Amino acid sequence: MSFFKKYNGTANARLLRMERVIWPLVYGGLLALVLAWFTENRQATDATGLYAVGCVALAMGVAVFVLRSRQKEE
């Protein structure tokens, strides 16, 4: 008996699509925020755009994550 339950994925195409889009959005948003932080001193307009894109991507990733956590397998 193992401590953690094994998760072999889902057969539902909609849930699988949600699972595949969550982490690229979260990590892409975080990467954009870090890049904006580093470019803030030199190119303020580029940093503002990166901050906006990063925040939107991160918020969408978290929203899909919360939505997926509330879905049930059929």
Backbone torsions as a table, in degrees:
resi	resn	phi	psi	omega
1	MET	NA	129.4	-177.7
2	SER	-98.9	160.9	-178.9
3	PHE	-74.7	-42.3	-179.7
4	PHE	-100.2	145.1	174.7
5	LYS	-75.9	142.1	176.1
6	LYS	-78.7	142.6	176.9
7	TYR	-125.3	112.3	-176.8
8	ASN	-97.7	14.1	179.9
9	GLY	94.6	-174.9	-178.6
10	THR	-125.8	155.2	176.9
11	ALA	-94.0	-13.9	-179.4
12	ASN	-74.4	122.4	-175.5
13	ALA	-65.0	-36.9	-179.0
14	ARG	-66.1	-45.0	179.7
15	LEU	-68.6	-36.0	178.0
16	LEU	-64.2	-40.9	177.2
17	ARG	-62.7	-40.5	177.9
18	MET	-63.8	-41.9	-179.9
19	GLU	-65.5	-34.1	-179.3
20	ARG	-76.4	-20.6	-176.3
21	VAL	-96.7	-16.6	-175.2
22	ILE	-63.0	-57.9	-171.1
23	TRP	-71.0	-36.5	173.3
24	PRO	-61.4	-36.0	177.3
25	LEU	-67.0	-45.4	-178.3
26	VAL	-64.8	-51.8	-177.4
27	TYR	-70.6	-34.4	175.9
28	GLY	-65.2	-40.4	177.1
29	GLY	-65.0	-42.0	177.7
30	LEU	-65.4	-39.6	178.2
31	LEU	-64.1	-41.8	178.4
32	ALA	-64.3	-37.7	177.9
33	LEU	-66.3	-40.1	178.3
34	VAL	-67.0	-42.5	177.7
35	LEU	-62.9	-38.8	177.7
36	ALA	-64.9	-37.8	179.8
37	TRP	-64.7	-38.7	179.8
38	PHE	-75.8	-29.8	-178.4
39	THR	-93.1	2.6	-175.0
40	GLU	-62.8	-36.6	-176.3
41	ASN	-73.2	-32.0	-175.3
42	ARG	-94.2	-49.5	-175.7
43	GLN	-124.1	91.1	-175.5
44	ALA	-65.5	-36.0	-179.0
45	THR	-70.5	-37.9	176.6
46	ASP	-65.8	-38.8	180.0
47	ALA	-65.0	-38.4	179.5
48	THR	-63.4	-43.1	177.8
49	GLY	-64.9	-40.7	178.3
50	LEU	-66.6	-38.4	175.6
51	TYR	-60.3	-44.2	-178.8
52	ALA	-64.6	-47.6	-179.6
53	VAL	-63.9	-41.7	-179.9
54	GLY	-64.3	-43.4	179.3
55	CYS	-65.5	-41.0	179.2
56	VAL	-65.7	-45.1	-179.8
57	ALA	-64.6	-42.5	179.3
58	LEU	-64.8	-42.9	178.7
59	ALA	-64.1	-40.7	177.7
60	MET	-65.4	-40.4	178.7
61	GLY	-63.0	-42.8	178.6
62	VAL	-67.4	-39.1	179.1
63	ALA	-64.0	-43.5	178.8
64	VAL	-67.1	-36.3	177.8
65	PHE	-61.2	-46.3	179.3
66	VAL	-66.2	-42.2	178.6
67	LEU	-62.1	-42.7	179.4
68	ARG	-67.2	-33.0	-179.8
69	SER	-68.2	-22.6	179.8
70	ARG	-92.5	-7.6	178.4
71	GLN	-80.0	150.8	178.6
72	LYS	-114.4	149.3	174.1
73	GLU	-69.6	146.3	179.4
74	GLU	-100.0	NA	NA
